[in-house]
Amino acid sequence: MFPFSRRQLMVSAGLACFVVAPAAGQSAVPNRPPLQSTPFIALDLGSVKPIGWLQHQLEMQADGLTGHAEEVIPELGPENGWRGGDGEAWEKGPYYLRGLVSLAYVSDDPKLKRKAQTWIDWLLEHQLENGQFGPTSGQDWWPRMVITWTLRDYYEATRDPRVIPFLTRYAHYMQATLPNQPLEEWAKARAGDQIDTLLWLYNRTGDEFLLDLVDLLRQQANQWETFYRTLQGSPEDFRISHGVNVSQAMKYPVVTWERTGKAEDREVFEQAWKQLTAKHGLSIGMWSGTEPLAGKSTTQGVEMCSIVEQMLSSEVALGALGDPQMGDQLERIAFNLLPGGTTKEFKQFQYFTLPNAPVAIRGTPGELPFADDHGDDLLVSPHSGFHCCCYNLHMGWPKYVQHAWMATNDGGLAAVAYGPTEVKTTVGTTPITITETTHYPFEDSIHLKVSPSAPVRFPLKLRIPGWSKNPRLSVNGQSVDSVTAGSFHTLDRIWKSGDTVELDFPSELKTENAFHGSATIWRGPLVFSLRIQQDLKTVTRIGKGFNEMEMRPDSPWNYALDLDRNRPASDVRISRSKMPVNPWEPDTTPIQLTVSAKRVPDWGLRLSNRMAQEVPMSPVSSDEPLENITLVPFGCQTLRITAFPLLCGEPILEPGITASHHHDALDEILTNPLPKNSLGIGLPRFTFWDHTGSQEWINWTFDQPRDVSSLAVYWFDDTGSGRCRVPSSWKLLYQSKGKWLPVTNSGEFGTAKDQLNHVTFKSVKTTAVRLEIQLQPDASAGVLLLK
């Protein structure tokens, strides 16, 4: 770690913090002044190794997509521009290399290290005199952000003396070039990655020009702080509602706070998480983005790039801000969405991971209700969807291991995310190993064996998950008092070889409310999905076992649970079995749930049988017999139902606007002022773009039941500049006992431009209304105001 005799006490933002001067060869380098001191500091890549089931997971990755990427994805071969060829010269090579380096050194795999070294050597040996590097066919700042992050990882693992001078020369090149060649497009959106690397470099060199460069990048970047507070961007921002940008840039306000020390910057990460969850949350640990943010739904999903980028952003934020809740959030993504989006031997993945996806087949692009539908976004494939995630997914597991342990700013170690690992570092000059033996998250207990080379005093900080019920902690068999869920508990003592720490995080079954009042079932960091038998069909043969596959359900899936959402433990039985080598195999997973349910025959597939219908509004009724069904961890299933309708209980209202498909705004159409005309210049607008000629719907859900007898809609129409027109026709329905019924005795459903179109009808008491809209042939439609 670092020599604590060189501490310097300083006060920042009202908190006492220790700032440690960097020293050559140390494995955790803290921020130099004037940067803010952070509670935790990342250890060098390779300091933390996987054991147990995590080791097997990384071995499967090495034997799977990462280790065989060149065979499966030819763009990564010798002709790639980032290894000296005249081929691909944008983000594909850099994405893959970042994950390859992380996996190679976390797992200490000689074969993968040799693969990575081919790329690294070419990059380090071919830097231009002006500091620029990489393929001369492209000068985009964005892929170089990924490469520089990769080189810092590589330096931490190897101490290659070429890296620091290389990065410094490139930083000088950036400073000289950015004024005349500013950030554009993806670089503008993802500047936080480059800033984080520049801070890393500053902490090792003390070159003050790097801080000026950070400030220049911040001037040219998307205005992320404003967006995260409101989820509204400005015209100058580049694709600020794009799901991957949103996840990747969540580190941006964190690194901004490290530079500015302003409380408002420090608060943005938490604000962003709350806003995104409130408006786009999926109740599986993240928010929708297909590819832009897509609102609440059970049939919208999360792009694989967003999953791994959010994990990295959360790891950066956890180290910088020290909020234990961020560790809870990180584990939910790592233990659900990451394994859920990949096959169990890590040979294929899905571009979008959905809460409810009982079928996964190829189709026609634009058929599914995704703003970006490539036709194969749900196909199980080594290159599903747009070809970015197949290169980027490789960093997910190894970076989780890399950041599971961190140094602390008061000279200790912190367990920030759990799983079977071993950390080796130094405290002062004393080598120390801590071995974490556990089947977590499939079991609740964790065993730590502390092995310093000599007795040494340091604080050991342990994250106590917020969901834990009556957490327990003991040292050498002696119980420790005052262990509080949702905190870091500090054990400050002289540690001797053979000392043990036992952690136990008992958890209860809980439900979370999902779309249309459905429910997801959680235990600790795991969410559970229906065990669906999968009928596999190979559609493209690739290599040895990397085939593209379609999956169809070979068992029923359309169930509603007979469950009290407020007391799920009384209705669910937990079954446990022996921990297997691979806990993500559904037939042998060590934990299963059994619950009573009924089939809902009216809940089926749509859109050429490629997607489930949206989950029915709860509570639902069914005349089918009760059955016992099996739920397994989300990560065990490719086909799944996770957000279930319920047979009993009161409806759960989710106020606001939802739609069959949307582009641009949602709830803003409820608060806009009266437009001057249907072009709506300067106003947020809702559109169905790029759907044309189709039948669509908009739901308006109230915060409490209302008596409704009229409605008015102001249509968006951009004739002369776009392809949105007033609709061909529409009608109005209202929610009643889980069904949509048409209003009666209604007036005309108007479609006039440049005015509010009022309709009156017989009064109904309801929790929601639905506009069913028929678009004109070859045209889309939109709304500026609904009242």
Secondary structure, 3 states (H helix, E strand, C coil): CCCHHHEEEEEECCEEEEEECCCCCCCCCCCCCCCCCCCEEECCCCCEEECHHHHHHHHHHHHCCCCCHHHHCHHHCCCCHHHCCCCCCCCHHHHHHHHHHHHHHHCCCHHHHHHHHHHHHHHHHCCCCCCCCCCCCCCCHHHHHHHHHHHHHHHHHHCCCCHHHHHHHHHHHHHHHCCCCCCCHHHHHCHHHHHHHHHHHHHHHCCCHHHHHHHHHHHHCCCHHHHHHHCCCCCCCCCCCEHHHHHHHHHHHHHHHHHHCCHHHHCHHHHHHHHHHHHHECCCCCECECCECCCCCCCCCEEHHHHHHHHHHHHHHHHHHCCHHHHHHHHHHHHHHHHHCECCCCCCECCEECCEECCECCCCCCCCCCCCCCCCCCCEECCCCCCCHHHHHHHHHHHHHHCCEEEECCCCEEECCCCCEEEEEEECCEEEEEEEEECCCCCCEEEEEEEECCCEEEEEEEEECCCCCCCEEEECCEECCCCCCCEEEEEEEEECCCEEEEEECCCCEEEEECHHHCEEEEECCEEEEECCCEEEEEEECCCCCCCEEEEEECCCCCEEECCCCCCHHHCEEEEECCCCCCCCCCCCCCEEEEEEEEECCCCCEECCCCEECCCCCCCCCCCCCCEEEEEEEHHHCCCEECCECECCCCCCCCCEEEECCCEECCHHHHCCCCCCCCCCCCCCCEECCCCCCCEEEEEEEEEEEEEEEEEEEEEECCCCCCCECCCCEEEEEEEECCEEEECCCCCCCCCCCCCEEEEEEEEEEEEEEEEEEECCCCCECEEEEEC
